[in-house]
């Protein structure tokens, strides 16, 4: 059913993002547990999630802090992991760039993997949506995600070691990213980038301070971009 009002757009966003709740709860709880085990207070743990609001970067920074990595390495690694948000923002701009400044500022803070994936899929599916409808959809997507991220970070921090290891909450991290990236493998460039990054991450696993992740990400981006260049050249030769 096509979106016709801002209210229907909000409800659609809410419904589309709702399945991510199944992984956000254990994901954020696990961060709360690990952060307090690493020595952060409950307040510091919650503040970490509220200020940074980026799961992968938070886990990366936390791991490096536990390894007593230099502060510069912690910041650089977390920033590198979170550079994808800059790409998210760039690709969202054609769709919501004309929204009021306060809405764009709020959306910038709330741009997370789930809101980006759902929003881009919807905007491409219905390109005739108005700016208010697009913003309503976006805010609908984050409504079931962000509050639960805060809440269960707090729950994990408060409960700490009381949660048994048998619950295996760490399954949430890979499942979350698999659920998000699988539908995005729409071109050979996407597939090549993912494969190269995966292989490079395994090959550089022994690099200190998890810097192999940065190298793997760069390798994946270079491979994906080069694949797109080859595809364009091939199409030009075929057309010629």
C-alpha positions as CSV (number, residue, x, y, z in Angstrom):
1,X,0.0,0.0,0.0
2,X,1.4,3.4,-1.0
3,X,2.1,6.0,1.6
4,X,-0.3,8.9,1.4
5,X,0.0,10.8,4.7
6,X,2.7,11.5,7.2
7,X,0.9,9.4,9.8
8,X,0.8,6.4,7.5
9,X,4.5,7.0,6.7
10,X,5.4,7.0,10.4
11,X,3.4,3.7,11.0
12,X,5.1,2.1,8.0
13,X,8.5,3.0,9.3
14,X,7.6,1.7,12.7
15,X,6.4,-1.6,11.3
16,X,9.4,-2.0,8.9
17,X,12.0,-1.5,11.8
18,X,10.1,-3.5,14.4
19,X,11.8,-6.9,13.5
20,X,15.2,-5.4,14.5
21,X,13.9,-5.2,18.1
22,X,14.7,-9.0,18.3
23,X,18.4,-8.2,18.0
24,X,18.6,-4.7,19.5
25,X,17.6,-6.0,22.9
26,X,20.4,-8.6,23.3
27,X,22.8,-6.4,21.4
28,X,22.5,-3.4,23.7
29,X,22.3,-5.7,26.8
30,X,25.5,-7.3,25.8
31,X,27.2,-3.9,25.5
32,X,26.0,-2.9,28.9
33,X,27.3,-6.1,30.4
34,X,30.7,-5.9,28.8
35,X,31.1,-2.2,29.5
36,X,30.6,-2.6,33.2
37,X,32.8,-5.7,33.2
38,X,35.5,-3.5,31.6
39,X,35.3,-1.1,34.5
40,X,32.8,1.5,33.4
41,X,30.2,2.7,35.8
42,X,26.5,2.3,35.0
43,X,26.3,6.1,34.3
44,X,29.4,6.0,32.0
45,X,28.0,3.0,30.2
46,X,24.6,4.6,29.5
47,X,26.3,7.9,28.6
48,X,28.5,6.0,26.1
49,X,25.4,4.6,24.3
50,X,23.5,7.9,24.4
51,X,26.4,10.0,23.1
52,X,27.9,7.6,20.6
53,X,24.8,5.6,19.6
54,X,26.7,3.4,17.3
55,X,27.0,-0.3,18.3
56,X,29.9,-1.5,16.2
57,X,32.0,1.6,17.1
58,X,31.1,1.2,20.8
59,X,32.2,-2.5,20.8
60,X,35.4,-1.7,18.9
61,X,36.3,1.1,21.4
62,X,35.4,-1.1,24.3
63,X,37.6,-3.9,23.2
64,X,40.6,-1.6,22.6
65,X,40.1,0.0,26.0
66,X,40.2,-3.5,27.5
67,X,43.5,-4.1,25.6
68,X,44.9,-0.8,27.0
69,X,45.4,0.5,23.5
70,X,46.6,4.1,23.2
71,X,43.8,6.7,23.3
72,X,44.6,7.8,19.7
73,X,44.2,4.2,18.5
74,X,40.8,3.8,20.3
75,X,39.5,7.1,18.8
76,X,40.9,6.4,15.3
77,X,39.5,2.8,15.2
78,X,36.0,3.9,16.5
79,X,36.0,6.7,13.9
80,X,37.0,4.4,11.1
81,X,34.3,1.9,12.0
82,X,31.8,4.8,12.1
83,X,32.8,6.4,8.8
84,X,30.0,4.5,7.2
85,X,27.7,7.1,8.8
86,X,29.2,9.7,6.5
87,X,28.4,7.6,3.5
88,X,24.9,7.0,4.9
89,X,24.4,10.8,5.3
90,X,25.6,11.4,1.7
91,X,23.1,8.9,0.2
92,X,20.2,10.2,2.4
93,X,20.8,13.8,1.4
94,X,19.0,13.7,-2.0
95,X,15.9,12.4,-0.2
96,X,15.7,14.5,3.0
97,X,18.2,17.3,2.4
98,X,15.4,19.8,1.9
99,X,13.9,19.1,5.3
100,X,14.1,21.8,8.0
101,X,17.4,22.2,9.7
102,X,16.2,20.9,13.1
103,X,14.8,17.8,11.5
104,X,18.0,17.1,9.6
105,X,20.1,17.7,12.8
106,X,17.8,15.2,14.7
107,X,18.0,12.7,11.8
108,X,21.8,13.0,11.7
109,X,22.0,12.0,15.4
110,X,19.5,9.2,14.8
111,X,21.1,7.8,11.7
112,X,22.0,4.2,12.6
113,X,22.3,1.1,10.4
114,X,18.6,0.1,10.9
115,X,17.1,3.5,10.1
116,X,19.4,3.9,7.1
117,X,18.6,0.5,5.6
118,X,14.9,0.8,6.0
119,X,14.7,4.4,4.9
120,X,16.7,3.9,1.7
121,X,14.7,0.8,0.7
122,X,11.5,2.7,1.2
123,X,12.6,5.9,-0.6
124,X,13.8,3.9,-3.6
125,X,10.6,2.0,-3.6
126,X,8.4,5.1,-3.5
127,X,10.3,8.0,-5.0
128,X,7.3,10.2,-5.0
129,X,7.1,10.5,-1.2
130,X,7.1,14.1,0.0
131,X,9.8,15.4,2.3
132,X,7.5,15.4,5.4
133,X,6.5,11.8,4.5
134,X,10.1,10.8,4.2
135,X,11.0,12.4,7.5
136,X,8.0,10.8,9.2
137,X,9.0,7.4,7.9
138,X,12.6,7.9,9.1
139,X,11.5,8.9,12.6
140,X,9.1,5.9,12.6
141,X,12.0,3.6,11.9
142,X,14.0,4.8,14.9
143,X,11.1,4.8,17.3
144,X,11.4,1.1,18.2
145,X,15.2,1.1,17.9
146,X,16.8,4.0,19.8
147,X,14.8,4.0,23.0
148,X,15.4,0.2,23.4
149,X,19.1,0.7,22.7
150,X,19.3,3.1,25.7
151,X,17.0,1.1,27.9
152,X,18.7,-2.3,27.5
153,X,22.2,-0.8,27.7
154,X,21.1,0.3,31.2
155,X,19.6,-3.1,31.9
156,X,22.8,-4.9,30.9
157,X,24.9,-2.4,32.9
158,X,22.7,-2.9,36.0
159,X,22.5,-6.7,35.8
160,X,26.1,-7.1,34.7
161,X,27.4,-10.6,35.5
162,X,24.0,-11.8,36.8
163,X,23.1,-12.7,33.2
164,X,24.4,-16.3,32.6
165,X,26.8,-17.0,29.7
166,X,24.5,-19.7,28.5
167,X,22.2,-17.0,27.1
168,X,24.8,-16.3,24.5
169,X,23.8,-12.7,23.9
170,X,26.8,-12.2,21.6
171,X,24.9,-13.8,18.8
172,X,23.1,-10.5,18.3
173,X,26.1,-8.7,16.8
174,X,26.7,-10.8,13.7
175,X,22.9,-11.5,13.2
176,X,22.1,-7.8,13.2
177,X,24.6,-7.0,10.5
178,X,23.8,-10.0,8.4
179,X,20.1,-9.0,8.5
180,X,20.9,-5.5,7.3
181,X,23.5,-6.2,4.6
182,X,22.1,-9.3,2.9
183,X,19.3,-7.4,1.1
184,X,21.8,-4.8,-0.1
185,X,23.9,-7.3,-2.2
186,X,22.2,-6.0,-5.4
187,X,25.2,-5.5,-7.6
188,X,28.5,-7.3,-8.3
189,X,30.3,-4.4,-6.7
190,X,28.5,-4.9,-3.4
191,X,29.3,-8.6,-3.4
192,X,33.0,-8.1,-4.3
193,X,33.4,-5.4,-1.6
194,X,31.9,-7.7,1.0
195,X,34.0,-10.7,0.0
196,X,37.2,-8.8,-0.2
197,X,36.6,-7.2,3.2
198,X,35.8,-10.5,4.8
199,X,38.9,-12.2,3.4
200,X,41.0,-9.2,4.4
201,X,39.6,-9.2,7.9
202,X,40.5,-12.8,8.4
203,X,44.0,-12.3,6.9
204,X,44.7,-9.3,9.2
205,X,43.1,-10.8,12.4
206,X,46.5,-10.8,14.1
207,X,47.2,-7.1,13.6
208,X,47.4,-5.4,17.0
209,X,44.5,-3.2,18.4
210,X,42.1,-4.6,15.8
211,X,43.6,-2.3,13.2
212,X,43.0,-5.1,10.7
213,X,39.3,-4.1,10.6
214,X,40.4,-0.7,9.2
215,X,42.6,-2.3,6.6
216,X,39.8,-4.8,5.7
217,X,37.3,-1.9,5.3
218,X,39.7,0.0,3.0
219,X,40.4,-3.1,0.9
220,X,36.6,-3.8,0.5
221,X,35.9,-0.2,-0.5
222,X,38.7,-0.2,-3.0
223,X,37.6,-3.5,-4.5
224,X,34.0,-2.4,-4.7
225,X,34.9,0.9,-6.4
226,X,37.2,-0.8,-8.9
227,X,34.5,-3.3,-9.7
228,X,32.1,-0.4,-10.5
229,X,34.8,1.2,-12.7
230,X,35.2,-2.1,-14.6
231,X,31.4,-2.4,-15.0
232,X,31.1,1.1,-16.4
233,X,34.0,0.6,-18.9
234,X,32.5,-2.7,-20.0
235,X,29.1,-1.1,-20.5
236,X,30.7,1.7,-22.5
237,X,32.5,-0.8,-24.8
238,X,29.4,-2.8,-25.3
239,X,27.4,0.3,-26.1
240,X,30.1,1.5,-28.5
